[in-house]
Amino acid sequence: MRLAVLATVVLLGGCNSASDLVGAVTGTAAAAGSGNPAVGIAIGVGARSVADWGLRRVSRNWHRTEQEAIAIAAAETPLGKARPWQVTHSLPFGAKQGEVRVLRAIDTPLATCREIAFSVDEQKPPTRAWYLTSLCRDATGWRWAAAEPATGRWGSLQ
């Protein structure tokens, strides 16, 4: 039992994310319950993988919802004007808001696009960060067209 407590303390000392915590706790509990450290490691790694997958899925869903809210606001905004955007997620935290400005309209035979600047307001500390991207219209509406300008905002999980 002392070994399980020591392993938990050591593993939790290096935790950088919720999935690390899940893996450490379940692995330690499994090792203590089974008396076999290999079982604990295997269960801990599996639990961490499942937690990582779930967190990435929620994160991608939230990012897509934010991008869609920005695209809808940009579609309704005349060239050179600004409009607020906001999104409330299904959980009681993580709501985002900001402003979108349509900088340029790009009409070609292949696509109708808009270059936009959008802000994201952060509550703590109160700041407003600005980002640039492009949107293009398809048969179902306006969609995100450029991944690179948004990676500063959403990372590589577009």
KOLZALO-739753 format. One record per residue (C-alpha): x, y, z; residue in one letter. Coordinates in steps of 0.2 Angstrom, whole numbers, always signed. Layout:
N
+-------+-------+-------+------+
|    c1 |    c2 |    c3 | code |
+-------+-------+-------+------+
|     X |     Y |     Z |    A |
...
+-------+-------+-------+------+
// end
This chain:
158
+-------+-------+-------+------+
|    c1 |    c2 |    c3 | code |
+-------+-------+-------+------+
|    +0 |    +0 |    +0 |    M |
|   +14 |   +12 |    +4 |    R |
|   +21 |    +9 |   -13 |    L |
|    +5 |   +14 |   -21 |    A |
|    +4 |   +30 |   -11 |    V |
|   +22 |   +34 |   -16 |    L |
|   +19 |   +30 |   -34 |    A |
|    +4 |   +41 |   -34 |    T |
|   +14 |   +56 |   -27 |    V |
|   +28 |   +53 |   -40 |    V |
|   +16 |   +52 |   -54 |    L |
|    +5 |   +67 |   -49 |    L |
|   +21 |   +77 |   -47 |    G |
|   +24 |   +77 |   -65 |    G |
|    +6 |   +79 |   -71 |    C |
|    +3 |   +93 |   -84 |    N |
|   -15 |   +89 |   -89 |    S |
|   -31 |   +81 |   -84 |    A |
|   -27 |   +65 |   -94 |    S |
|   -11 |   +63 |   -85 |    D |
|   -20 |   +64 |   -69 |    L |
|   -33 |   +51 |   -74 |    V |
|   -19 |   +39 |   -80 |    G |
|    -9 |   +41 |   -64 |    A |
|   -24 |   +38 |   -52 |    V |
|   -31 |   +23 |   -62 |    T |
|   -15 |   +15 |   -64 |    G |
|   -10 |   +17 |   -46 |    T |
|   -27 |   +11 |   -40 |    A |
|   -26 |    -4 |   -52 |    A |
|    -8 |    -8 |   -47 |    A |
|   -13 |    -7 |   -28 |    A |
|   -29 |   -18 |   -31 |    G |
|   -20 |   -31 |   -42 |    S |
|    -3 |   -31 |   -33 |    G |
|    +4 |   -31 |   -51 |    N |
|   +13 |   -15 |   -56 |    P |
|   +12 |   -21 |   -75 |    A |
|    -7 |   -21 |   -74 |    V |
|    -7 |    -4 |   -66 |    G |
|    +4 |    +3 |   -80 |    I |
|    -7 |    -5 |   -94 |    A |
|   -23 |    +1 |   -86 |    I |
|   -15 |   +19 |   -83 |    G |
|    -9 |   +21 |  -100 |    V |
|   -26 |   +15 |  -107 |    G |
|   -36 |   +27 |   -96 |    A |
|   -24 |   +41 |  -101 |    R |
|   -27 |   +37 |  -119 |    S |
|   -46 |   +37 |  -117 |    V |
|   -45 |   +54 |  -107 |    A |
|   -34 |   +62 |  -121 |    D |
|   -46 |   +57 |  -134 |    W |
|   -61 |   +64 |  -125 |    G |
|   -53 |   +80 |  -121 |    L |
|   -47 |   +82 |  -139 |    R |
|   -65 |   +78 |  -145 |    R |
|   -73 |   +91 |  -134 |    V |
|   -59 |  +104 |  -139 |    S |
|   -62 |  +102 |  -157 |    R |
|   -81 |  +103 |  -155 |    N |
|   -79 |  +119 |  -145 |    W |
|   -67 |  +126 |  -158 |    H |
|   -78 |  +122 |  -173 |    R |
|   -93 |  +130 |  -163 |    T |
|   -83 |  +146 |  -161 |    E |
|   -77 |  +146 |  -179 |    Q |
|   -95 |  +144 |  -185 |    E |
|  -101 |  +158 |  -174 |    A |
|   -87 |  +169 |  -181 |    I |
|   -92 |  +164 |  -199 |    A |
|  -110 |  +168 |  -196 |    I |
|  -106 |  +185 |  -189 |    A |
|   -94 |  +188 |  -204 |    A |
|  -108 |  +183 |  -217 |    A |
|  -120 |  +196 |  -210 |    E |
|  -107 |  +210 |  -209 |    T |
|  -105 |  +222 |  -223 |    P |
|   -88 |  +226 |  -230 |    L |
|   -78 |  +237 |  -219 |    G |
|   -90 |  +235 |  -204 |    K |
|   -89 |  +226 |  -187 |    A |
|  -101 |  +215 |  -178 |    R |
|  -100 |  +206 |  -161 |    P |
|  -100 |  +187 |  -161 |    W |
|  -102 |  +175 |  -146 |    Q |
|  -105 |  +157 |  -142 |    V |
|  -111 |  +148 |  -126 |    T |
|  -105 |  +130 |  -124 |    H |
|  -116 |  +116 |  -117 |    S |
|  -105 |  +116 |  -101 |    L |
|  -107 |  +131 |   -89 |    P |
|   -89 |  +138 |   -93 |    F |
|   -80 |  +142 |  -109 |    G |
|   -92 |  +154 |  -117 |    A |
|   -82 |  +165 |  -129 |    K |
|   -86 |  +182 |  -137 |    Q |
|   -77 |  +195 |  -147 |    G |
|   -79 |  +206 |  -163 |    E |
|   -77 |  +202 |  -182 |    V |
|   -73 |  +214 |  -195 |    R |
|   -74 |  +211 |  -214 |    V |
|   -58 |  +218 |  -221 |    L |
|   -60 |  +212 |  -240 |    R |
|   -71 |  +203 |  -251 |    A |
|   -63 |  +191 |  -264 |    I |
|   -74 |  +186 |  -278 |    D |
|   -67 |  +174 |  -291 |    T |
|   -75 |  +162 |  -303 |    P |
|   -70 |  +148 |  -291 |    L |
|   -76 |  +155 |  -275 |    A |
|   -83 |  +170 |  -265 |    T |
|   -72 |  +173 |  -250 |    C |
|   -69 |  +186 |  -236 |    R |
|   -54 |  +191 |  -227 |    E |
|   -58 |  +195 |  -209 |    I |
|   -51 |  +200 |  -193 |    A |
|   -59 |  +193 |  -177 |    F |
|   -55 |  +196 |  -159 |    S |
|   -58 |  +185 |  -144 |    V |
|   -61 |  +193 |  -127 |    D |
|   -53 |  +184 |  -112 |    E |
|   -60 |  +187 |   -95 |    Q |
|   -45 |  +185 |   -84 |    K |
|   -35 |  +196 |   -86 |    P |
|   -47 |  +206 |   -97 |    P |
|   -39 |  +206 |  -114 |    T |
|   -44 |  +206 |  -133 |    R |
|   -33 |  +197 |  -145 |    A |
|   -35 |  +199 |  -164 |    W |
|   -33 |  +186 |  -177 |    Y |
|   -34 |  +186 |  -196 |    L |
|   -41 |  +172 |  -207 |    T |
|   -51 |  +169 |  -223 |    S |
|   -69 |  +162 |  -225 |    L |
|   -76 |  +156 |  -241 |    C |
|   -95 |  +152 |  -246 |    R |
|  -100 |  +135 |  -251 |    D |
|  -117 |  +128 |  -254 |    A |
|  -121 |  +127 |  -236 |    T |
|  -114 |  +144 |  -230 |    G |
|   -98 |  +152 |  -225 |    W |
|   -84 |  +141 |  -220 |    R |
|   -66 |  +143 |  -213 |    W |
|   -54 |  +143 |  -227 |    A |
|   -37 |  +146 |  -219 |    A |
|   -29 |  +135 |  -206 |    A |
|   -13 |  +144 |  -203 |    E |
|   -19 |  +161 |  -197 |    P |
|   -30 |  +153 |  -184 |    A |
|   -17 |  +141 |  -177 |    T |
|   -12 |  +155 |  -165 |    G |
|   -29 |  +154 |  -158 |    R |
|   -34 |  +136 |  -158 |    W |
|   -17 |  +127 |  -160 |    G |
|   -16 |  +113 |  -173 |    S |
|   -33 |  +105 |  -168 |    L |
|   -43 |  +113 |  -182 |    Q |
+-------+-------+-------+------+
// end
